[in-house]
Amino acid sequence: MREGKENVQMKSKALSIVVLLLAVVLFGLLFVNHRQEQRQTAYMQQLQKEAMPYEQEINDIRLELAQKQRAINIEEDTSGILFGFVPASADDFTEIDKLAAEHSITPVILLDCSQEKEQLAQILEKAVAKDYEVALAGLQIDESILQTADEMKDLLAQIDDTKSPAFLLRGNVNTEETRNLLNEHGYTELILYDASLQAGMQENGKPYICYGFFKQPVYYADYISQVVTAHTMMLASFSFSTIQNGTLQISDVERFMTLADDRKAANELRYVDLNSAFQAVADQNTTQQERQESYEKYEAEQEKRIQELEEEISAIYSRWDEY
C-alpha cells in the first residue's frame, strides 16, 4: 500500500516537471516569437522611414501637377461685360440712351428677327445713327428668321460697311446643326448661352461669348459676382418686352448696372465692346493652348521622376522579402 502511494507521488512529480518544462518551452517560444515580431516591426518601420522621403516627394509632385492643371483653365484677366437690349420698338431708345449716358456704356442693340422687318429696320437705323453696336437674335431658327436676319445684315452693310453683326443663338436652339447653318449664312461670331458663364471657341475655331437675360432682380448681386469670378466675356441682356409687361422695371436694370459699375470701379470687372470681347476670347484660347503644351512637357518630366522614385521605393521594400 505504501509503495503504491510512493509511485503515485513520483508520477505526480514527474507530471509536474513535464508540465513545467512544457511551460518553459512554450514561454520560450512565445518570447522568441515576440522578439521576432518586434524585430520585424522595427525593420518594417526602418524601411518605411527610408521610403518616406521618396513617397513624400511623389505626393508633392502629384499635388503640384494637379494645381498646375487647374491653373490652366483659370483666366487671370478681369471678366468683361457688355450690356445688350432688345427694343420692342424704336421708342425704347429713350430709356436706352439714358442708361448709356448714366453708366458710360455703348449698348448692344439686339434685333429680334421674329419681329416685323419694317420695325427692325427702324431700330437698326437708329442704333447705327447713335453708334451703338448691333447683334442679331432669334428665339427660333427657321428659314423666315434667317431671311430676316440676312436682310438686316445687308441693311447694316449698306448703312455702315465696316460693321458685321454677331448672332445671339438662344439656348433652346443651340445645336451643332444650327451653328453650322449660321456659319453658312456668314455668322461666324456667336453669342451663346452657357450655364457656367463660360466663353470659348467653336468647332470652326471662331470665338464665342456668353449671354444671359436677367429677369430676377433679387439675384442681381449674385449674378454679378458669378460674372466676376467666371473670368469670362459676357453680354448681360434685357428685353423691353419684359419691361412692358411688368416682369421687369427700368429701375431693376439700373440697379443691375449700378452693381456692375461698383465692380468696375473696384477693377473687378471691365466694360468691353463686341470686337474686343471676341478678340479677348481668341487670345485667351491661344494663351491657354500654350500653357497646356508647357504643362504637358513639364508633366512628362515629372512622371519620369515619379517612376524613378517608385523604383527606389520598390527596391527598399524588396529587402523585406529577403528578411
Contacts in CASP RR format, 6 or more apart in sequence:
PFRMAT RR
TARGET T0000
AUTHOR 0000-0000-0000
METHOD contacts of the structure
MODEL  1
MREGKENVQMKSKALSIVVLLLAVVLFGLLFVNHRQEQRQTAYMQQLQKE
AMPYEQEINDIRLELAQKQRAINIEEDTSGILFGFVPASADDFTEIDKLA
AEHSITPVILLDCSQEKEQLAQILEKAVAKDYEVALAGLQIDESILQTAD
EMKDLLAQIDDTKSPAFLLRGNVNTEETRNLLNEHGYTELILYDASLQAG
MQENGKPYICYGFFKQPVYYADYISQVVTAHTMMLASFSFSTIQNGTLQI
SDVERFMTLADDRKAANELRYVDLNSAFQAVADQNTTQQERQESYEKYEA
EQEKRIQELEEEISAIYSRWDEY
40 323 0 8 1.000
43 320 0 8 1.000
43 323 0 8 1.000
44 320 0 8 1.000
47 316 0 8 1.000
47 317 0 8 1.000
47 319 0 8 1.000
47 320 0 8 1.000
50 316 0 8 1.000
51 312 0 8 1.000
51 313 0 8 1.000
51 316 0 8 1.000
51 317 0 8 1.000
54 309 0 8 1.000
54 310 0 8 1.000
54 312 0 8 1.000
54 313 0 8 1.000
54 316 0 8 1.000
55 309 0 8 1.000
55 313 0 8 1.000
57 305 0 8 1.000
57 309 0 8 1.000
58 306 0 8 1.000
58 309 0 8 1.000
58 310 0 8 1.000
61 302 0 8 1.000
61 305 0 8 1.000
61 306 0 8 1.000
62 306 0 8 1.000
64 302 0 8 1.000
65 299 0 8 1.000
65 302 0 8 1.000
68 295 0 8 1.000
68 298 0 8 1.000
68 299 0 8 1.000
69 295 0 8 1.000
71 291 0 8 1.000
72 288 0 8 1.000
72 291 0 8 1.000
72 292 0 8 1.000
72 295 0 8 1.000
73 288 0 8 1.000
74 231 0 8 1.000
75 231 0 8 1.000
75 232 0 8 1.000
75 284 0 8 1.000
76 231 0 8 1.000
77 231 0 8 1.000
77 280 0 8 1.000
77 284 0 8 1.000
78 228 0 8 1.000
78 231 0 8 1.000
78 267 0 8 1.000
78 268 0 8 1.000
78 269 0 8 1.000
78 270 0 8 1.000
79 227 0 8 1.000
79 228 0 8 1.000
79 229 0 8 1.000
79 230 0 8 1.000
79 231 0 8 1.000
79 232 0 8 1.000
79 233 0 8 1.000
79 234 0 8 1.000
79 268 0 8 1.000
79 269 0 8 1.000
79 270 0 8 1.000
80 227 0 8 1.000
80 232 0 8 1.000
80 233 0 8 1.000
80 234 0 8 1.000
80 269 0 8 1.000
80 270 0 8 1.000
80 271 0 8 1.000
80 272 0 8 1.000
80 277 0 8 1.000
80 280 0 8 1.000
81 227 0 8 1.000
81 233 0 8 1.000
81 234 0 8 1.000
81 235 0 8 1.000
81 236 0 8 1.000
81 260 0 8 1.000
81 269 0 8 1.000
81 270 0 8 1.000
81 271 0 8 1.000
81 272 0 8 1.000
82 105 0 8 1.000
82 108 0 8 1.000
82 133 0 8 1.000
82 209 0 8 1.000
82 233 0 8 1.000
82 234 0 8 1.000
82 235 0 8 1.000
82 236 0 8 1.000
82 271 0 8 1.000
82 272 0 8 1.000
82 273 0 8 1.000
82 274 0 8 1.000
82 277 0 8 1.000
83 99 0 8 1.000
83 103 0 8 1.000
83 105 0 8 1.000
83 107 0 8 1.000
83 108 0 8 1.000
83 235 0 8 1.000
83 236 0 8 1.000
83 237 0 8 1.000
83 238 0 8 1.000
83 257 0 8 1.000
84 107 0 8 1.000
84 108 0 8 1.000
84 109 0 8 1.000
84 110 0 8 1.000
84 135 0 8 1.000
84 235 0 8 1.000
84 236 0 8 1.000
84 237 0 8 1.000
84 238 0 8 1.000
85 92 0 8 1.000
85 96 0 8 1.000
85 107 0 8 1.000
85 108 0 8 1.000
85 109 0 8 1.000
85 110 0 8 1.000
85 237 0 8 1.000
85 238 0 8 1.000
85 239 0 8 1.000
85 240 0 8 1.000
86 110 0 8 1.000
86 112 0 8 1.000
86 137 0 8 1.000
86 237 0 8 1.000
86 238 0 8 1.000
86 239 0 8 1.000
86 240 0 8 1.000
86 241 0 8 1.000
87 93 0 8 1.000
87 96 0 8 1.000
87 109 0 8 1.000
87 123 0 8 1.000
87 240 0 8 1.000
88 239 0 8 1.000
88 240 0 8 1.000
88 241 0 8 1.000
88 244 0 8 1.000
89 119 0 8 1.000
89 122 0 8 1.000
89 123 0 8 1.000
90 119 0 8 1.000
90 122 0 8 1.000
90 123 0 8 1.000
90 126 0 8 1.000
92 240 0 8 1.000
93 126 0 8 1.000
93 127 0 8 1.000
93 130 0 8 1.000
95 240 0 8 1.000
95 250 0 8 1.000
96 107 0 8 1.000
96 109 0 8 1.000
96 132 0 8 1.000
97 130 0 8 1.000
99 105 0 8 1.000
99 107 0 8 1.000
99 253 0 8 1.000
99 254 0 8 1.000
99 257 0 8 1.000
100 106 0 8 1.000
100 107 0 8 1.000
100 132 0 8 1.000
102 254 0 8 1.000
102 257 0 8 1.000
103 257 0 8 1.000
103 258 0 8 1.000
103 260 0 8 1.000
103 261 0 8 1.000
104 271 0 8 1.000
105 257 0 8 1.000
105 271 0 8 1.000
106 131 0 8 1.000
106 132 0 8 1.000
106 133 0 8 1.000
106 273 0 8 1.000
107 132 0 8 1.000
107 133 0 8 1.000
108 132 0 8 1.000
108 133 0 8 1.000
108 134 0 8 1.000
108 135 0 8 1.000
108 235 0 8 1.000
108 274 0 8 1.000
109 123 0 8 1.000
109 124 0 8 1.000
109 127 0 8 1.000
109 132 0 8 1.000
109 133 0 8 1.000
109 134 0 8 1.000
109 135 0 8 1.000
110 135 0 8 1.000
110 136 0 8 1.000
110 137 0 8 1.000
110 168 0 8 1.000
110 237 0 8 1.000
111 120 0 8 1.000
111 123 0 8 1.000
111 124 0 8 1.000
111 134 0 8 1.000
111 135 0 8 1.000
111 136 0 8 1.000
111 137 0 8 1.000
111 149 0 8 1.000
111 152 0 8 1.000
111 165 0 8 1.000
112 120 0 8 1.000
112 137 0 8 1.000
112 138 0 8 1.000
112 139 0 8 1.000
113 120 0 8 1.000
113 136 0 8 1.000
113 137 0 8 1.000
113 138 0 8 1.000
113 145 0 8 1.000
113 146 0 8 1.000
113 148 0 8 1.000
113 149 0 8 1.000
113 152 0 8 1.000
114 138 0 8 1.000
114 139 0 8 1.000
114 140 0 8 1.000
114 145 0 8 1.000
114 148 0 8 1.000
117 148 0 8 1.000
117 151 0 8 1.000
117 152 0 8 1.000
120 148 0 8 1.000
120 152 0 8 1.000
121 152 0 8 1.000
121 155 0 8 1.000
124 134 0 8 1.000
124 152 0 8 1.000
124 155 0 8 1.000
124 156 0 8 1.000
124 159 0 8 1.000
125 155 0 8 1.000
125 159 0 8 1.000
127 133 0 8 1.000
127 134 0 8 1.000
128 134 0 8 1.000
128 156 0 8 1.000
128 159 0 8 1.000
128 160 0 8 1.000
128 163 0 8 1.000
133 273 0 8 1.000
133 274 0 8 1.000
134 156 0 8 1.000
134 163 0 8 1.000
134 165 0 8 1.000
135 165 0 8 1.000
135 166 0 8 1.000
135 167 0 8 1.000
135 168 0 8 1.000
135 191 0 8 1.000
135 235 0 8 1.000
135 274 0 8 1.000
136 149 0 8 1.000
136 152 0 8 1.000
136 153 0 8 1.000
136 165 0 8 1.000
136 166 0 8 1.000
136 167 0 8 1.000
136 168 0 8 1.000
136 187 0 8 1.000
137 167 0 8 1.000
137 168 0 8 1.000
137 169 0 8 1.000
137 170 0 8 1.000
137 191 0 8 1.000
138 145 0 8 1.000
138 149 0 8 1.000
138 168 0 8 1.000
138 169 0 8 1.000
138 170 0 8 1.000
138 173 0 8 1.000
139 170 0 8 1.000
139 172 0 8 1.000
139 173 0 8 1.000
140 170 0 8 1.000
140 173 0 8 1.000
141 169 0 8 1.000
141 173 0 8 1.000
141 178 0 8 1.000
141 181 0 8 1.000
141 182 0 8 1.000
146 181 0 8 1.000
146 185 0 8 1.000
149 167 0 8 1.000
149 185 0 8 1.000
149 187 0 8 1.000
150 185 0 8 1.000
152 165 0 8 1.000
153 164 0 8 1.000
153 165 0 8 1.000
156 163 0 8 1.000
156 164 0 8 1.000
156 165 0 8 1.000
157 163 0 8 1.000
157 164 0 8 1.000
164 189 0 8 1.000
165 187 0 8 1.000
166 187 0 8 1.000
166 189 0 8 1.000
166 190 0 8 1.000
166 191 0 8 1.000
166 274 0 8 1.000
166 278 0 8 1.000
167 182 0 8 1.000
167 187 0 8 1.000
167 189 0 8 1.000
167 190 0 8 1.000
167 191 0 8 1.000
168 190 0 8 1.000
168 191 0 8 1.000
168 211 0 8 1.000
168 235 0 8 1.000
168 237 0 8 1.000
169 178 0 8 1.000
169 179 0 8 1.000
169 182 0 8 1.000
169 190 0 8 1.000
169 191 0 8 1.000
169 192 0 8 1.000
169 193 0 8 1.000
170 193 0 8 1.000
171 192 0 8 1.000
171 193 0 8 1.000
174 192 0 8 1.000
174 193 0 8 1.000
176 203 0 8 1.000
179 190 0 8 1.000
179 202 0 8 1.000
179 203 0 8 1.000
182 190 0 8 1.000
183 204 0 8 1.000
188 204 0 8 1.000
188 206 0 8 1.000
189 206 0 8 1.000
189 207 0 8 1.000
189 208 0 8 1.000
189 274 0 8 1.000
189 278 0 8 1.000
190 202 0 8 1.000
190 206 0 8 1.000
190 208 0 8 1.000
191 208 0 8 1.000
191 209 0 8 1.000
191 210 0 8 1.000
191 211 0 8 1.000
191 235 0 8 1.000
192 208 0 8 1.000
192 209 0 8 1.000
192 210 0 8 1.000
192 211 0 8 1.000
193 210 0 8 1.000
193 211 0 8 1.000
193 212 0 8 1.000
194 210 0 8 1.000
196 230 0 8 1.000
197 210 0 8 1.000
197 226 0 8 1.000
197 227 0 8 1.000
197 230 0 8 1.000
197 232 0 8 1.000
197 234 0 8 1.000
198 210 0 8 1.000
198 230 0 8 1.000
198 232 0 8 1.000
199 207 0 8 1.000
199 208 0 8 1.000
199 209 0 8 1.000
199 210 0 8 1.000
199 232 0 8 1.000
199 233 0 8 1.000
199 234 0 8 1.000
199 277 0 8 1.000
199 281 0 8 1.000
200 207 0 8 1.000
200 208 0 8 1.000
200 209 0 8 1.000
200 281 0 8 1.000
200 284 0 8 1.000
200 285 0 8 1.000
201 207 0 8 1.000
201 208 0 8 1.000
201 281 0 8 1.000
201 282 0 8 1.000
201 285 0 8 1.000
202 208 0 8 1.000
207 278 0 8 1.000
207 279 0 8 1.000
207 281 0 8 1.000
207 282 0 8 1.000
207 285 0 8 1.000
208 278 0 8 1.000
208 281 0 8 1.000
209 232 0 8 1.000
209 233 0 8 1.000
209 234 0 8 1.000
209 235 0 8 1.000
209 274 0 8 1.000
209 277 0 8 1.000
209 278 0 8 1.000
209 281 0 8 1.000
210 232 0 8 1.000
210 233 0 8 1.000
210 234 0 8 1.000
210 235 0 8 1.000
211 234 0 8 1.000
211 235 0 8 1.000
211 236 0 8 1.000
211 237 0 8 1.000
212 234 0 8 1.000
212 235 0 8 1.000
212 236 0 8 1.000
212 237 0 8 1.000
213 237 0 8 1.000
213 238 0 8 1.000
213 239 0 8 1.000
214 220 0 8 1.000
214 223 0 8 1.000
214 236 0 8 1.000
214 237 0 8 1.000
214 238 0 8 1.000
214 256 0 8 1.000
215 242 0 8 1.000
215 247 0 8 1.000
215 248 0 8 1.000
217 248 0 8 1.000
217 249 0 8 1.000
217 252 0 8 1.000
217 255 0 8 1.000
217 256 0 8 1.000
220 252 0 8 1.000
220 255 0 8 1.000
220 256 0 8 1.000
220 259 0 8 1.000
221 259 0 8 1.000
223 236 0 8 1.000
223 256 0 8 1.000
224 256 0 8 1.000
224 259 0 8 1.000
224 260 0 8 1.000
224 263 0 8 1.000
224 269 0 8 1.000
227 234 0 8 1.000
227 236 0 8 1.000
227 269 0 8 1.000
228 263 0 8 1.000
228 268 0 8 1.000
228 269 0 8 1.000
233 272 0 8 1.000
233 277 0 8 1.000
233 278 0 8 1.000
233 280 0 8 1.000
233 281 0 8 1.000
235 277 0 8 1.000
236 256 0 8 1.000
236 260 0 8 1.000
238 248 0 8 1.000
238 253 0 8 1.000
238 256 0 8 1.000
239 248 0 8 1.000
242 248 0 8 1.000
243 249 0 8 1.000
243 250 0 8 1.000
243 253 0 8 1.000
260 269 0 8 1.000
263 269 0 8 1.000
264 270 0 8 1.000
264 271 0 8 1.000
272 280 0 8 1.000
END
